Amino acid sequence: MANTQKTAANSKAKAKASPASTSAKLPIASYDDLSALQILDLLGALNKTELAKIKKYETANRSRQTILKKIAMLSDAAK
């Protein structure tokens, strides 16, 4: 019984930490399925708030520097 409870707790923790569980709220559809180059092409169409959401998600997950640098560049240009 204790193992069942641990397994259930582990499953819930993994579901919360799963990138797919939060990527649905991002302004770019199917974000986790896209390559960095595909994402870079889409960033220019986003507003400052949307860029901030992508930055937060990317930093917490894959932390791809090309994406984060482009977001910084676009955010600076929007000021």
URUR-V778766 format. One record per residue. N is the residue number from 1. OMEGA is omega in whole degrees, -180 to 180 (NA if undefined). NEAR is the number of other C-alpha atoms within 12 Angstrom. Layout:
n = [N;N]
omega = [OMEGA;OMEGA]
near = [NEAR;NEAR]
//
This chain:
n = [1;2;3;4;5;6;7;8;9;10;11;12;13;14;15;16;17;18;19;20;21;22;23;24;25;26;27;28;29;30;31;32;33;34;35;36;37;38;39;40;41;42;43;44;45;46;47;48;49;50;51;52;53;54;55;56;57;58;59;60;61;62;63;64;65;66;67;68;69;70;71;72;73;74;75;76;77;78;79]
omega = [179;178;178;179;179;180;179;179;179;179;179;180;179;179;179;-176;-176;179;-178;-177;180;-178;179;-179;-177;-179;176;-179;177;-176;-176;180;-176;174;178;180;178;180;179;180;-176;-174;-177;-179;-176;175;-175;180;179;177;179;178;179;180;-180;-179;-178;179;-178;-175;-173;177;180;-174;179;180;-179;178;179;177;179;180;-180;179;178;-179;-178;-178;NA]
near = [7;8;9;10;11;12;13;14;14;15;14;14;13;14;14;14;16;19;23;19;19;24;26;18;18;26;25;28;18;19;30;25;15;16;16;22;16;18;30;27;17;25;34;22;18;24;21;22;18;22;33;24;26;39;34;24;31;28;20;17;21;20;17;22;17;22;32;28;21;27;36;23;19;25;24;14;12;15;9]
//
